[in-house]
Amino acid sequence: MAKTFPVWMLVALIFIIAVGNAIADYWHLYFYLRWLDIPMHIMGGLWVSLFALVGYYTFFAGKPKDRSSFFVIAFAIAAGLTIGLGWEIFEFEVDKHIAASGIDLGDTLKDLVDDFIGACIGAAIFLKRGYNVLI
């Protein structure tokens, strides 16, 4: 049996992201503090990677799973960048049709790098705590 990731951590992290985003939107902090986008994307990549890893190792427990470090890292990065890319496409379309804020390719690539960093941190936490290892 493998160690199980504490779900309360996922709930706490998404709560922190949601409250932080609500505060930043309400007081227009993304406009005044341009750097605030960076930790939000890193936390988003962290949450997505942990959520995906917990889902993979929790559901269908009877099926054999790849528990190698390489798989955990690759899976976390793939999940983080997939959701991050989806978000960037959404952001681009909203900007094109509604906001017209002038988001450019540089901002998009920076956001994807931040998502990548968060996914790597998520994989590192998962591996360091041994949630991929059978006990």
CORGI-V906578 format. One record per residue. RES is the residue in one letter. PHI is phi in degrees with one decimal (NA if undefined). D_FIRST is the distance of its C-alpha to the first C-alpha in Angstrom with 2 decimals. Layout:
# CORGI-V906578
RES&PHI&D_FIRST  RES&PHI&D_FIRST
This chain:
# CORGI-V906578
M&NA&0.00  A&-92.4&3.80  K&-64.9&6.79  T&-103.3&8.96  F&-70.0&12.53  P&-69.8&15.13  V&-62.9&17.12  W&-58.8&20.17  M&-67.3&20.57  L&-64.5&21.06  V&-64.6&23.47  A&-63.4&25.30  L&-66.4&25.74  I&-68.3&27.12  F&-65.6&29.34  I&-62.0&30.69  I&-63.1&31.40  A&-64.3&33.09  V&-66.8&35.20  G&-60.7&36.13  N&-67.0&37.19  A&-63.1&39.15  I&-64.6&40.97  A&-63.7&41.69  D&-69.0&43.04  Y&-61.5&45.10  W&-98.4&46.84  H&55.7&46.93  L&-70.2&45.11  Y&-65.4&44.01  F&-78.7&47.76  Y&-82.5&48.69  L&-116.0&45.66  R&-59.5&45.03  W&-75.1&42.19  L&-62.2&40.14  D&-63.0&38.87  I&-65.9&36.99  P&-64.5&34.50  M&-66.6&34.03  H&-68.6&33.06  I&-64.0&30.77  M&-65.6&28.96  G&-64.7&28.92  G&-63.5&27.36  L&-62.1&24.76  W&-63.6&23.91  V&-61.8&23.91  S&-65.6&21.64  L&-65.8&19.03  F&-60.1&19.41  A&-65.9&19.06  L&-66.1&15.95  V&-61.7&14.24  G&-61.2&15.60  Y&-63.8&14.51  Y&-83.5&10.79  T&-92.6&10.87  F&-80.3&13.24  F&55.0&13.07  A&-59.1&9.32  G&-75.0&10.37  K&-82.0&12.34  P&-66.7&11.76  K&-122.0&11.92  D&-78.6&13.99  R&-112.5&12.26  S&-72.9&15.56  S&-62.3&17.48  F&-58.8&20.37  F&-63.9&18.61  V&-59.7&17.33  I&-64.7&20.92  A&-63.3&22.64  F&-65.1&20.70  A&-64.5&21.35  I&-65.5&24.97  A&-61.0&25.54  A&-64.9&24.37  G&-61.7&26.40  L&-75.4&29.46  T&-64.7&29.40  I&-67.6&29.56  G&-61.6&31.91  L&-66.0&34.19  G&-59.5&34.27  W&-64.0&35.26  E&-65.8&37.94  I&-64.8&39.39  F&-59.3&39.56  E&-61.2&41.16  F&-63.1&43.65  E&-67.1&44.67  V&-62.5&45.12  D&-62.9&47.14  K&-68.8&49.23  H&-98.9&50.08  I&-124.3&50.04  A&-83.3&49.75  A&53.5&51.56  S&-88.5&50.28  G&80.9&50.56  I&-63.5&46.95  D&-113.9&47.17  L&-62.6&45.06  G&-60.7&44.63  D&-65.1&42.99  T&-62.2&40.68  L&-66.0&39.60  K&-62.1&39.14  D&-62.9&36.91  L&-67.3&34.77  V&-64.5&34.54  D&-64.1&33.46  D&-62.1&30.74  F&-61.8&29.66  I&-61.6&29.59  G&-61.8&27.44  A&-65.0&24.95  C&-64.8&24.85  I&-63.3&24.28  G&-60.7&21.36  A&-63.8&19.79  A&-64.3&20.60  I&-62.1&19.01  F&-60.6&15.75  L&-73.2&15.81  K&-60.9&17.24  R&-83.8&14.60  G&73.1&11.80  Y&-75.0&10.21  N&-95.7&10.12  V&-97.8&8.41  L&-77.7&5.25  I&-96.7&5.36
